């Protein structure tokens, strides 16, 4: 996985900010084709081969931001302004979430292990001794790997005392837990949507930015501009993604044009209560383990890869589902927009009639920048009575969901919990085995992103920064009298 | 030799700086040399106002070290500049 802040994420944010500025100024149609030239001026020292390719890439980034499925609908003869006109008239269907830019793809060669000049041709030769396929030979006192026989196990890399063995990966393929990212016959990246779970790992790992998410910003800013009643549903992970307190983030959202703001932690409370009830009845009937159901990438894994888990996952709606339902009931005709760290949530939202739009924290950051809103300068808005669901803000962290469920059980000490903290290739294989050998637990909490939602592909800051900044608002929020209809253990 | 003045460092935590990488600087406890850290007075400040000027030479995140404001700050550059300021 790439570092959170790199040239690519920074330029993506600049593109989004510029596009949004023009959108709100009503100048997007005429200016769209100029943006690549403004962002990549001719004086720039290019990171790619030349400024012209960089400009072409900016064009694709703008298309991704407009929500266009580049892999399928890239028409080089079509100007950006024509694309803009189209999306301003009619929203594009949001799935599939990820799309590829084949001209950005560097068509990385298949992954391999290579012995560098750092090899000292030592006497012990642990590489030779540990290679299970005997593919190491010594030429002129230096080790070489016979590519034809190498099975890429990496044992030689692990044992070399001089760190002379390097692994050259294909970042996107390596990052995909379900092998949905493959090279086509020309060597360029392609996503197999029948397998893809929309977790976004590939997009986060490609150093060339060749896999992009199709943004859901345009439909949302269209709602804001039309002054519709829009409810922002903020995911529990939002705390720590921006400077300032949760109350100030709410204030900033209201200032950007949202009509009301509701914490998804509120829906998380309902999810926890339902999961606690379900878990209790499963335990009574000795029905075996139950998994959580709030991670949408995990839901995709079950639907597409592990159908035997279908009856294992909780039937509770996700926190977003309950929150959207509640919001619609509060204000008839409101448009609900989920703001979170997750790309797979867009897939879930597309299946849910109650959710009208999804944007990521990263996209929200662009919106704040375009509107010139400084979160830290905002007047804190009243968060309302949060006492009931405050603990469910923990849903954003690994093992936080299970903890919230346990707090709503009569006998939490009798429940064995297994936390799946991130699904990579290896964990995916482990989960496959569950069909034959069920996990030894009553409650299995599944988080596709390591560390939980705060490490999602749509976040703004590193998890370590977010954790430092989280919970800062607790002191300023007085604990109100508990309205507590749910018995807690 | 008299005791040296501690260097005043102000990290901008305005939204523009924060989301463009400034947030990483807040981990200074982890990446800064402890000796340098001991000689600095680090605080977060609201927008230094630099991002609102259309100055193509410097971009967010901004940091003020002593009386000078630097743009395009990264963790590495932050370390180098602070070490220089402390040893000056």
Interface residues (C-beta under 8 A of the other chain):
Chain A: X4 X5 X10 X13 X41 X242 X243 X252 X362 X365 X368 X369 X373 X374 X375 X376 X377 X460 X461 X462 X464 X465 X468 X469
Chain B: X13 X14 X15 X16 X18 X19 X20 X21 X23 X24 X26 X27 X30 X44 X46 X47 X56
